[in-house]
Amino acid sequence: MKAPNARLAAMILMALASVALAADNDNHQVTVTVNDINELAVTGGDITLTISAATAGQNPNQATNNTCGLEWTVNTTNKKITVATNQASFAHTLLVQAASVSGGTSAGEVTVSDTAQDLVTGIATTLGSCTLNYRATVTAAQGTQSVAHTITCTITAGS
Amino acid sequence: MKEIVHTLAAALLLTSLGQAADIAILNGDVSLTITTAAAGQQPPAVTDETGQLEWTTLVTDPVKKIITQTNLASPSFTLTVRAVSVSAGDGTGAGAVVLSTTPADLVMDIPSGILAMDPGTCTLRYSASATANGGAGTDNHFITFTITDQ
């Protein structure tokens, strides 16, 4: 009676001791996915342009600011950055130009309106940055005013 | 009783001598996804530690090592793997390996006599990284781990 129990115990032990390890190598699938990334950020915060003086007999002096900038990360192709204000109409002229551009090409000085316009073009699979050179001008006829623009810059498909 | 003890001892000995040096992956396939970046910065790397390895060696084996490689000849993104939390006395992690089609050392100095009842183990720390100029897309790797003589 003892012998069958002993053999049974041995068989069970061998079964328990064996594991799924059955080869000197094993493998599995590892998938690496990188999604489309189009990230843009304004640096330098809010700004104020104040026109406060003029030469007698001439229109007021313009006000300028170049303390802001843009940074971007784009891992896709054929992209550009556009710029627009939320103000539908205003009695002065606001202009902006992307300067010292890396990772793209400046589209030149833009008269800001509520219609999106190209600011930086030729962006593709790159990190980038630029300085935003703002310029505000007004004529004597346009009077005094204070207008708060919300300027939006957007990465979008290039033309 | 003596008969049972002798039989059990024989079973244990046969178990350890009958197997070859073996290795197995636990926890299945792995996915790493890079989804975003801070503006002006490269995308941050992503990591995964859900995979584990187990291994055994014969009592007559020389010192062993575990090597690893991918089947993907030209991946678009960088994938590294590192053996972490290697069970005490069962080997030493070789540091992070940038996966390529050339086998690279992952765990070294694996001694003989690691039994199936108490296998050597480690966690596989995968890390995937990408750059902006690397674009978007998917790399499908078939990663192989092999236990071999050191």
Boltz contact constraints between the chains, C-beta under 6 A:
constraints:
  - contact:
      token1: [A, 2]
      token2: [B, 3]
      max_distance: 6.0
  - contact:
      token1: [A, 6]
      token2: [B, 3]
      max_distance: 6.0
  - contact:
      token1: [A, 6]
      token2: [B, 4]
      max_distance: 6.0
  - contact:
      token1: [A, 6]
      token2: [B, 7]
      max_distance: 6.0
  - contact:
      token1: [A, 10]
      token2: [B, 7]
      max_distance: 6.0
  - contact:
      token1: [A, 10]
      token2: [B, 11]
      max_distance: 6.0
  - contact:
      token1: [A, 13]
      token2: [B, 8]
      max_distance: 6.0
  - contact:
      token1: [A, 13]
      token2: [B, 11]
      max_distance: 6.0
  - contact:
      token1: [A, 14]
      token2: [B, 11]
      max_distance: 6.0
  - contact:
      token1: [A, 14]
      token2: [B, 15]
      max_distance: 6.0
  - contact:
      token1: [A, 17]
      token2: [B, 15]
      max_distance: 6.0
  - contact:
      token1: [A, 17]
      token2: [B, 116]
      max_distance: 6.0
  - contact:
      token1: [A, 17]
      token2: [B, 117]
      max_distance: 6.0
  - contact:
      token1: [A, 19]
      token2: [B, 116]
      max_distance: 6.0
  - contact:
      token1: [A, 20]
      token2: [B, 24]
      max_distance: 6.0
  - contact:
      token1: [A, 21]
      token2: [B, 22]
      max_distance: 6.0
  - contact:
      token1: [A, 21]
      token2: [B, 24]
      max_distance: 6.0
  - contact:
      token1: [A, 21]
      token2: [B, 56]
      max_distance: 6.0
  - contact:
      token1: [A, 24]
      token2: [B, 21]
      max_distance: 6.0
  - contact:
      token1: [A, 24]
      token2: [B, 147]
      max_distance: 6.0
  - contact:
      token1: [A, 25]
      token2: [B, 144]
      max_distance: 6.0
  - contact:
      token1: [A, 25]
      token2: [B, 146]
      max_distance: 6.0
  - contact:
      token1: [A, 26]
      token2: [B, 23]
      max_distance: 6.0
  - contact:
      token1: [A, 26]
      token2: [B, 24]
      max_distance: 6.0
  - contact:
      token1: [A, 26]
      token2: [B, 25]
      max_distance: 6.0
  - contact:
      token1: [A, 26]
      token2: [B, 145]
      max_distance: 6.0
  - contact:
      token1: [A, 27]
      token2: [B, 142]
      max_distance: 6.0
  - contact:
      token1: [A, 27]
      token2: [B, 144]
      max_distance: 6.0
  - contact:
      token1: [A, 28]
      token2: [B, 25]
      max_distance: 6.0
  - contact:
      token1: [A, 28]
      token2: [B, 29]
      max_distance: 6.0
  - contact:
      token1: [A, 29]
      token2: [B, 29]
      max_distance: 6.0
  - contact:
      token1: [A, 29]
      token2: [B, 142]
      max_distance: 6.0
  - contact:
      token1: [A, 30]
      token2: [B, 30]
      max_distance: 6.0
  - contact:
      token1: [A, 30]
      token2: [B, 141]
      max_distance: 6.0
  - contact:
      token1: [A, 30]
      token2: [B, 143]
      max_distance: 6.0
  - contact:
      token1: [A, 31]
      token2: [B, 31]
      max_distance: 6.0
  - contact:
      token1: [A, 31]
      token2: [B, 140]
      max_distance: 6.0
  - contact:
      token1: [A, 32]
      token2: [B, 32]
      max_distance: 6.0
  - contact:
      token1: [A, 32]
      token2: [B, 77]
      max_distance: 6.0
  - contact:
      token1: [A, 32]
      token2: [B, 79]
      max_distance: 6.0
  - contact:
      token1: [A, 32]
      token2: [B, 128]
      max_distance: 6.0
  - contact:
      token1: [A, 32]
      token2: [B, 139]
      max_distance: 6.0
  - contact:
      token1: [A, 33]
      token2: [B, 33]
      max_distance: 6.0
  - contact:
      token1: [A, 33]
      token2: [B, 138]
      max_distance: 6.0
  - contact:
      token1: [A, 34]
      token2: [B, 34]
      max_distance: 6.0
  - contact:
      token1: [A, 34]
      token2: [B, 77]
      max_distance: 6.0
  - contact:
      token1: [A, 34]
      token2: [B, 130]
      max_distance: 6.0
  - contact:
      token1: [A, 34]
      token2: [B, 136]
      max_distance: 6.0
  - contact:
      token1: [A, 35]
      token2: [B, 35]
      max_distance: 6.0
  - contact:
      token1: [A, 35]
      token2: [B, 136]
      max_distance: 6.0
  - contact:
      token1: [A, 36]
      token2: [B, 136]
      max_distance: 6.0
  - contact:
      token1: [A, 37]
      token2: [B, 37]
      max_distance: 6.0
  - contact:
      token1: [A, 39]
      token2: [B, 37]
      max_distance: 6.0
  - contact:
      token1: [A, 39]
      token2: [B, 39]
      max_distance: 6.0
  - contact:
      token1: [A, 40]
      token2: [B, 39]
      max_distance: 6.0
  - contact:
      token1: [A, 41]
      token2: [B, 39]
      max_distance: 6.0
  - contact:
      token1: [A, 71]
      token2: [B, 39]
      max_distance: 6.0
  - contact:
      token1: [A, 71]
      token2: [B, 40]
      max_distance: 6.0
  - contact:
      token1: [A, 72]
      token2: [B, 39]
      max_distance: 6.0
  - contact:
      token1: [A, 73]
      token2: [B, 37]
      max_distance: 6.0
  - contact:
      token1: [A, 73]
      token2: [B, 39]
      max_distance: 6.0
  - contact:
      token1: [A, 73]
      token2: [B, 132]
      max_distance: 6.0
  - contact:
      token1: [A, 75]
      token2: [B, 132]
      max_distance: 6.0
  - contact:
      token1: [A, 75]
      token2: [B, 135]
      max_distance: 6.0
  - contact:
      token1: [A, 75]
      token2: [B, 136]
      max_distance: 6.0
  - contact:
      token1: [A, 125]
      token2: [B, 132]
      max_distance: 6.0
  - contact:
      token1: [A, 125]
      token2: [B, 133]
      max_distance: 6.0
  - contact:
      token1: [A, 125]
      token2: [B, 135]
      max_distance: 6.0
  - contact:
      token1: [A, 126]
      token2: [B, 132]
      max_distance: 6.0
  - contact:
      token1: [A, 126]
      token2: [B, 133]
      max_distance: 6.0
  - contact:
      token1: [A, 127]
      token2: [B, 40]
      max_distance: 6.0
  - contact:
      token1: [A, 127]
      token2: [B, 132]
      max_distance: 6.0
  - contact:
      token1: [A, 129]
      token2: [B, 40]
      max_distance: 6.0
